Amino acid sequence: MSRARATLLVLLALGGSVAWSETPAPTVVVRAFSSLGTEDLGTLPQSLGDSMNNQLRQAGFVIVDGSSAHPARFESRGLLVREKGNLFLQVEFLDAALQSIVASEVISVHEGLTALNPIYNAMAAVIQRVKGYWGQVSLVPPPVTPLQDPVVFSSPDEGAQVFWQNHQLVGRILKGKLTAPYYPFPSNQRLTVSVEKEGYRVQVVEVPLSPGQSEYLLPKLVKLRVDELFPFVSTGKLLGLGVEYRRYVLPDWSFVGAEAYPFVQWHPGASGAQPVFHLDLAGSVGTWIYFPADSLFRLGVEASLGLSQTMTQASAYAPSQWFLDATVSPFGVLMEWNLWGVTLESRVQVPYSLGLPSGLLGQRWLLVDGTFPLLALGTVLRW
Amino acid sequence: MVARGYAVCTLVLGLLTSCNSAFDTYFPQSVEYLETQTSLSSPLGGQAAASVLMGYLPATTAHTNDILVMVAATQDGATHVLFFDPRNLSLKRSYGDTDLKNQFGGTLPNLNLIAQDTYGVYTGAAAYNPQTLDFEAAPSGAYGTLFPVVNPLATRVTFDGNSSVFFGSSNSNLAYQTSPQYVALTSPLLPAPISGASNTTVLDLSYWSGTYSLVVSDSGSRVYLLRSGAVASLVPPAATLSGSGSGSLLGWATSTAAVVQGQANGNISLTAYSWTGSALGTLQLNKSSQQINAITFQPNGASWFLFDSSTGKLSRNRPWW
C-alpha cells in the first residue's frame, strides 16, 4: 500500500470529507421532505432535511441548487408520513444523468425519541449506497440519452431552407421557426446544418444539441454580392467623384459595371487657367480571382470601355466647346480590404485613348503627368 | 458617411501625389487654356504629320488681318502650306503637294522660313499675295533662294513694318541683316558678341510695338534674352537663364514673355520668363515618343498656337503667364 493511500485512510478514519481523492466530487440537490397524511409533523421535515445535508457534506457530496448554472448529478427526495403513532420515512436518490433511482431506503418506526436513531441510520445507509454507486460510475462517462423532443430551428431568414445529415431537406423557416421531424439524436450530438436561401450565401453551421434545449437559433444569412456601388476618387481627377454600379452575373465573383465620373480639371494657382469640365463614362467587366467574398483581402481584374466628354468654357473667339474621347482599359487590377465592417477598394488602371477625331487625347496611354497610372480608392456599398 | 469617406480617400490620394501634381490629369494641361481648336485631318489629306512649322504674321499695311501659316510634311511624303485666320482657326487657303510642285516646275522649293514684307507673304522661297494668298512671283534674291547667313535652319526673321530683319549665326557668332524686302543680302552684319557665349543659336525673333525681342541659346546650356528698340543694339542680353529650360533648342519671343522649352518627366515643359529673366509660369505638354508638336506665339503675347500630331488638332490658347 502506498504512503499516499495510507494517508487517505487515516484522513477517512478521522471523519474527513475528502473521501474520493481520485474521483470528482458528486453534486447533489436536496429536495425538501414532503409529507403525506393529516397529522401535523411540526419541524420534523426541516430537521430531517438539515440532517440529510450534513450527512451528505460529511460524505463528500457537493450540495448545489440544481439550477442550469449549477446542475446536479444526483437528486435526493424524501417522504414522511405520520399515522397512528408511527412514522413512515422513504428516502431515494435519483441519478439525473440517467433519470433513474440508484438508491432508496424505507423505514417505519414508533414515534418518540428512540425513533430518530433508526431514521438517521437509514439516511446514512442510503448515502453510503450512493457513494458506492458513484465510486463505480464516476470514472465512466454517463450513457447518452436520446433527445426526447423534436429539434426546433429559429432563424430571422424567412423562407430559408434548412438541411441536415447529407443535405437532407428538413424544411423551410416559416414565421421564424422550423420544427424538424423527430429523430432520436444523441443529446450531445453536434448537428451539421446547412441554411440556404436564394440570393444569400449558404451557411453551414454546427449546432451542439443539448438535452435541456429544444430550440436552436440559426445565424442570420449574409446576402450574396449581386448589386453594389463603388463610390471612389482617382488620381488624375481628384476634383471630382466617381461611382461604379456593379451587377454580379456570378454572385460574389464576376460582374458587369457602369461607371460615371464627373470632375473638373483646373490648376487653381495658374494664371489664365480656366476650369474644364469632364465626364468620364465607362462600361466594364470584372471578376475577383483570389479569395472568397468578405475575405480580409481580395484580388481581382477589371477591363473597361469608356467615353470621356470634355466641355470648355466660352472664350472671346469661340463658344463653349464639347469634345468626346474614347478609351479602353484592358488591364485593371482590383484590390479589396474588408476591415472593421467596412469594405475598402482600390483600382489601378492605365486607359488607352483611341484617338477619336472628336477628342482631345489622341492615341496614347493615359498616365497622370505622363508617368503615373490612375489609382482609384473608395468604399463599396451593398444592398 | 460617404462624404467622410470621400474626404479621406481624396486626402490619401492627394498625399500619394505631390502637391504640384495633385491637380494634374491625363488630359493635357493646355486644355485649361484652350480657346478654340480645329482638326487638320482633312487639310492634311487624312495623313499624319511628319514635321510641321508654324508662324504668326501680324497684320501690316499689306493685309488687314493676322495670318497663321503652317508648313507641314505628312508621312506620305507630301508637303502642305496652310493659311488660317488665327482668331477662329478657319482655313483661309491651302496648297497641297501638287499645287506647290506645279507652281515651282515640279520641284518643291525650300519652304522653311515663314515671313512677310510689304510686298507679300512667304514660306521660304514661295511667295503669296498678302490679300488673296494666291501664289505670286517672289522678288529677285528672295530669302530661301539665297542663304547669306550660314545656317538657314537657325535663322529667324521678323518684319517691323518697314524692313525684314533676319537674325542667324555665322561661324558660330550672331549675324543679322535688315532689308526693305524679304531679300537676302550677301554680307550679314555681325553685332558685338554676347560675352561668355559660344556657338550661339537664334531660337526666335519677334517685333512688336517698336521693340525687337530675341531669344538665343549657346553650347554652354545658357539662354539669353535680348530686347531693344534697335536691331543693332540687341546685345548685350537683358537676362541670362542658366537653369530651368537651359540647353533647350526651342524658344519663343513675345512682347510680354520669352518662352523656353524644356523637359519634365519625359514631357515637354514650356516656361515663360519676363524679359528680366524671372520665371512667370510653366506649362506641361504630354508627349509620346511619336508625337510632334509645333508651337508658335502671337508676337504681342495674347495667344499661342499648338499643333499636336497625336490628335491632328491645331488649337488657339490663352497665355499661362
Interface residues (C-beta under 8 A of the other chain):
Chain A: P231 F232 V233 S234 T235 G236 K237 L238 L239 L241 F263 Q265 W266 H267 P268 A270 S271 G272 A273 Q274 P275 V276 H278 T310 T312 S315 A316 Y317 A318 Q321 F323 P351 G355 P357 G359 L360 L361 G362 Q363 R364 W365 L366 L367 V368 D369 G370 T371 F372 L374 L375 L377 G378 T379 L381
Chain B: V2 G5 Y6 C9 T10 V12 L13 G14 L16 T17 S21 A22 F23 D24 T25 Y26 F27 P28 Q29 V31 E32 Y33 L34 E35 T36 Q37 S39 S41 R87 N88 N265 G266 N267 L280 G281 Q284 N286 K287 S288 Q291 D308 S309 S310 T311 G312 K313 R316 R318 P319 W320 W321
